[in-house]
């Protein structure tokens, strides 16, 4: 009966430097962000490993799935909010487990910003009646810039009649302006704020306005 005794574990694997974030508004298969809203980030440990990887979260071995095609090692149970260190080991076919790798540090943040303050005015820069802080209920400006505040650190998104639309935020003037002109008629404009992790707030209360680009008909000719 011939056999080989192998009690030598693999060396400690290379520390992971990135992870797959596939949740929320901010996603990346090679994220290096210090904070994420993905509670099951897949750390990148390398494709087609011949040894079996095991995941450790804060020093504790946890159930995880390794995908040899993508090279990700993903925890089965979502991580709780807060700071975590993620390491992994490699176990050879004989059952010898390596020391843990160096850590990948990240914080899980799934708390969205609070709903922003309702806008109360808008920039009307079209036609004979203009104002950077208009509160008029009716406008002929089909791309009114909603005043939401200058220098925001979170990313604003514009919603027209409850639908998210492309818009441009000017941090100098504090306006959030729709890219596509609004159609004629009544509209409600709201906005949200998304933090750097990708958590989006609830929408603000609405700013209501009516777009009217129809001029009056030609008046009756004077006869006297």
C-alpha positions as CSV (number, residue, x, y, z in Angstrom):
1,X,0.0,0.0,0.0
2,X,1.7,3.2,-1.2
3,X,0.7,6.7,0.0
4,X,2.1,10.1,0.4
5,X,1.8,12.1,3.6
6,X,1.4,15.8,3.0
7,X,1.0,18.1,6.1
8,X,2.3,21.2,4.4
9,X,-0.3,23.8,3.9
10,X,-0.3,26.3,1.1
11,X,1.3,29.7,1.8
12,X,-0.9,32.6,2.8
13,X,-2.7,33.8,-0.4
14,X,-2.3,37.3,-1.8
15,X,-4.5,39.9,0.0
16,X,-7.6,40.9,-2.0
17,X,-7.6,44.4,-3.2
18,X,-11.1,44.7,-4.8
19,X,-14.6,43.3,-4.8
20,X,-17.6,42.8,-6.9
21,X,-20.3,45.4,-6.0
22,X,-23.5,44.6,-7.9
23,X,-26.1,46.4,-5.8
24,X,-27.5,49.9,-5.9
25,X,-26.8,52.9,-8.1
26,X,-23.0,52.6,-7.8
27,X,-21.7,49.2,-9.1
28,X,-18.4,47.8,-10.2
29,X,-16.9,44.3,-10.6
30,X,-13.6,45.6,-9.3
31,X,-14.7,48.1,-6.7
32,X,-12.1,49.5,-4.3
33,X,-14.5,51.8,-2.6
34,X,-14.1,51.9,1.2
35,X,-17.9,51.9,1.7
36,X,-20.6,49.8,-0.1
37,X,-24.3,49.2,0.0
38,X,-23.8,45.6,-1.2
39,X,-24.2,43.4,1.8
40,X,-22.8,40.4,-0.1
41,X,-19.7,41.8,-1.8
42,X,-17.7,39.2,-3.8
43,X,-14.0,39.6,-3.0
44,X,-11.8,39.0,-6.0
45,X,-9.5,36.1,-5.2
46,X,-8.5,34.9,-8.7
47,X,-10.0,32.7,-11.3
48,X,-9.8,28.9,-11.6
49,X,-8.1,28.3,-8.3
50,X,-6.9,24.7,-7.8
51,X,-7.1,25.0,-4.0
52,X,-10.4,25.6,-2.2
53,X,-10.9,29.2,-0.9
54,X,-12.6,29.9,2.4
55,X,-13.9,33.3,3.5
56,X,-13.3,34.9,6.9
57,X,-15.3,37.9,8.0
58,X,-13.8,39.7,11.0
59,X,-11.7,36.6,11.7
60,X,-14.6,34.2,11.6
61,X,-15.0,31.6,8.9
62,X,-18.4,32.1,7.1
63,X,-20.3,30.2,4.4
64,X,-19.3,31.5,0.9
65,X,-19.6,30.7,-2.7
66,X,-16.5,30.7,-5.0
67,X,-17.1,31.4,-8.7
68,X,-14.1,30.1,-10.7
69,X,-15.2,32.0,-13.8
70,X,-15.2,35.4,-12.2
71,X,-12.8,34.7,-9.4
72,X,-15.1,36.0,-6.7
73,X,-15.7,34.6,-3.2
74,X,-19.0,35.8,-2.0
75,X,-20.5,35.5,1.5
76,X,-23.8,33.5,1.7
77,X,-25.1,35.5,4.7
78,X,-25.4,39.3,4.2
79,X,-22.9,41.4,6.2
80,X,-24.3,43.6,8.9
81,X,-23.9,47.4,8.8
82,X,-20.6,48.8,9.8
83,X,-16.9,48.1,9.3
84,X,-15.6,44.6,8.4
85,X,-12.3,42.9,7.5
86,X,-12.5,40.2,4.8
87,X,-9.7,37.6,4.5
88,X,-9.5,34.2,2.9
89,X,-7.6,31.0,3.0
90,X,-6.7,28.2,0.5
91,X,-7.1,24.5,1.4
92,X,-5.2,22.0,-0.8
93,X,-6.7,18.6,-1.9
94,X,-5.1,16.9,1.2
95,X,-7.0,19.2,3.5
96,X,-4.2,21.5,4.6
97,X,-5.4,25.1,5.1
98,X,-3.2,28.1,4.6
99,X,-2.9,31.0,6.9
100,X,-5.3,33.8,6.2
101,X,-4.5,36.4,3.5
102,X,-4.1,40.1,4.4
103,X,-7.4,41.8,4.9
104,X,-9.7,43.8,2.6
105,X,-11.3,46.4,4.7
106,X,-14.7,47.9,3.9
107,X,-17.8,49.3,5.5
108,X,-21.4,48.3,4.7
109,X,-23.8,51.3,4.6
110,X,-27.4,50.7,3.5
111,X,-28.8,53.8,5.1
112,X,-30.1,56.3,2.5
113,X,-30.0,60.0,3.1
114,X,-33.2,61.6,4.4
115,X,-35.7,63.0,2.0
116,X,-34.5,66.4,0.8
117,X,-36.2,69.7,1.4
118,X,-39.0,70.5,-1.0
119,X,-38.0,73.0,-3.8
120,X,-39.9,76.3,-3.7
121,X,-38.6,78.1,-6.8
122,X,-37.0,77.5,-10.2
123,X,-34.8,79.3,-12.7
124,X,-36.9,80.6,-15.6
125,X,-34.6,82.0,-18.3
126,X,-36.9,81.9,-21.3
127,X,-39.3,84.5,-22.7
128,X,-40.2,88.0,-21.6
129,X,-40.7,87.1,-18.0
130,X,-37.6,85.6,-16.4
131,X,-36.3,85.0,-12.9
132,X,-33.6,82.9,-11.3
133,X,-36.0,82.3,-8.3
134,X,-39.4,82.2,-10.0
135,X,-42.3,80.9,-7.9
136,X,-44.8,81.5,-10.7
137,X,-47.4,78.7,-11.1
138,X,-47.1,79.0,-14.9
139,X,-44.0,79.3,-17.2
140,X,-43.1,79.3,-20.8
141,X,-39.7,77.7,-19.9
142,X,-39.8,74.0,-20.9
143,X,-36.6,73.3,-19.1
144,X,-37.0,75.1,-15.7
145,X,-34.0,74.6,-13.4
146,X,-35.3,73.6,-10.0
147,X,-33.4,75.3,-7.1
148,X,-32.2,72.6,-4.8
149,X,-29.1,74.2,-3.2
150,X,-25.5,74.9,-4.3
151,X,-22.5,72.6,-3.5
152,X,-24.4,69.4,-2.7
153,X,-22.2,66.5,-1.7
154,X,-24.8,63.8,-2.6
155,X,-25.9,63.3,-6.2
156,X,-29.4,64.7,-7.1
157,X,-31.8,63.0,-9.5
158,X,-34.9,64.7,-11.0
159,X,-38.3,63.2,-11.2
160,X,-41.1,64.7,-13.4
161,X,-44.6,63.4,-12.6
162,X,-43.0,60.6,-10.6
163,X,-40.7,59.4,-13.4
164,X,-36.9,59.8,-13.2
165,X,-35.6,61.9,-16.1
166,X,-32.1,62.9,-17.3
167,X,-31.1,66.2,-15.7
168,X,-28.1,68.4,-15.1
169,X,-27.1,69.7,-11.7
170,X,-25.1,72.9,-11.5
171,X,-23.3,73.0,-8.1
172,X,-22.5,76.7,-8.6
173,X,-26.1,77.8,-9.0
174,X,-27.8,74.9,-7.2
175,X,-30.2,74.2,-10.1
176,X,-31.3,70.8,-11.3
177,X,-32.5,71.1,-14.9
178,X,-34.3,68.5,-17.1
179,X,-32.4,67.6,-20.3
180,X,-35.6,66.9,-22.2
181,X,-38.1,69.8,-22.5
182,X,-41.3,69.3,-20.5
183,X,-44.5,69.0,-22.5
184,X,-47.3,71.5,-22.2
185,X,-49.6,71.2,-19.1
186,X,-49.3,70.7,-15.4
187,X,-46.3,68.9,-13.9
188,X,-44.9,68.0,-10.4
189,X,-41.1,68.1,-10.0
190,X,-39.4,66.3,-7.2
191,X,-35.8,65.2,-6.6
192,X,-33.8,62.6,-4.6
193,X,-30.3,62.5,-3.2
194,X,-28.0,59.5,-3.7
195,X,-24.9,59.2,-1.4
196,X,-21.5,58.0,-2.5
197,X,-22.3,54.5,-1.6
198,X,-25.3,54.4,-3.9
199,X,-28.2,54.7,-1.4
200,X,-31.0,56.9,-2.8
201,X,-33.2,59.0,-0.6
202,X,-37.0,59.2,-0.7
203,X,-38.2,62.0,-3.0
204,X,-38.7,65.5,-1.8
205,X,-42.2,67.0,-1.7
206,X,-43.2,68.4,-5.1
207,X,-42.8,71.7,-6.9
208,X,-45.9,72.1,-9.0
209,X,-46.0,74.2,-12.2
210,X,-47.7,74.4,-15.5
211,X,-45.9,74.8,-18.8
212,X,-47.7,77.1,-21.3
213,X,-45.9,78.0,-24.6
214,X,-49.1,78.9,-26.5
215,X,-49.3,82.6,-27.2
216,X,-52.6,84.4,-27.3
217,X,-54.3,84.7,-30.7
218,X,-53.9,87.9,-32.7
219,X,-56.1,90.5,-31.3
220,X,-59.0,92.0,-33.3
221,X,-57.9,94.8,-35.6
222,X,-58.8,98.2,-34.3
223,X,-61.5,99.9,-36.4
224,X,-61.4,103.4,-34.9
